[in-house]
Amino acid sequence: MIYLDYQATTPVAPEVVKAMQPWIDDNFANPHSPSRWGREADAAIEHARAQLDKAIDVPGGSVAFTGSATEALNWALRGTIERAPTGRNRIITLATEHAAVLDTCEWLAEQGVDLTVLPVGRDGLLDLDLLERELDDRVALVAVMLVNNEIGVLQPVGEIANMAHNVGALMLCDAVQALGRVELPDNADLIAVSAHKIHGPKGIGALWMRQGEEPKPLIHGGGQERGLRSGTLSPALCVGFGAAAELAASRMSRDYDHVHKLWSAALDALGDGWTINGSTRHRYYGNLNIRRKNVDGARLIADLRDIAFSLGSACASGSGRPSHVLRALGLDYREARGSVRLGFGRYTHKDELVEACRRIAHAAEAQERAFA
Ligand code: PLP
């Protein structure tokens, strides 16, 4: 199998597996219990927290571990609205956000929150003048993703955070696809991340919170994570997340250079006839979302079963609905249906990527011939 679905999930790094192993094999203690083994597990979790905080590299706050980035985003949105002062009942977000943000915002709107979902341009970027016109002192939170999971486009989150702060609102950044790949802005108040997108294990995410801006808890119980997020933590998952974060931070420029070379190789191998979805300049280059006339993306995927690539977000793929992100760029139904996403990264070999792209191009040409 040639794996080109790095936005859906990433292969677990061998260093991460090694770091996790003792916490699966030997030490099964509850990290919140006072025994010596419990305290050892707790110390391992605190080390992992420090590794993750360092990789996020934003001063003035720290992470709480969660079960996923989806949970972190739900918590940030709901918990911030819950603690917002009276009169601040508005959320501004973008049409290209992940379902974990959009669906939670829709749910909040049903509870009476005033929701504004801003459109993006044909290149996937937010028009900052439009945001400026929308911002007012009723806004509690602005939620914007740094690197888009479907099209790789990079939003100017640093500037957006400044603008949010100017009207007294907080900024939530979904940095799930950005951590370890691009530098995170240092002025967001809440940052959601996920281990499995950075070569760590599945089933663990985190919410970085600026001190003093912690949302109200979403999950109540034993009072773990400073009383903010209850539930027994898994030392193995936390240690894996910490190791993955440290590794990603230490290899960031090396991984970035590798990905840049892969991007050029992929475009060469695909040849003519493709259009790239989203800005080619403001982007992370490990995400290549392309479309072609008279091609059906789902059929391409079905034709090439030994290449793992996708139509867009893994969550949307099963639904049969065209991607909300591609529709937000202004693509019509057929253009969205004719799009596929190739995702590559640290462990992708150039040769396998080139082979996959050539085969994708051949399969697309065959479809075009059949259509003509
Ligand atoms: N946000 C973005 C941009 C994502 O790509 C994903 C995963 O697809 C999520 C949030 C949700 O992350 P998790 O799988 O940890 O719930």
Residues whose N, C-alpha, C, O or C-beta is under 5 A from the ligand:
A	BS01	PLP	Q7 A8 S68 A69 T70 H98 A100 V147 N149 D174 V176 Q177 S194 G205
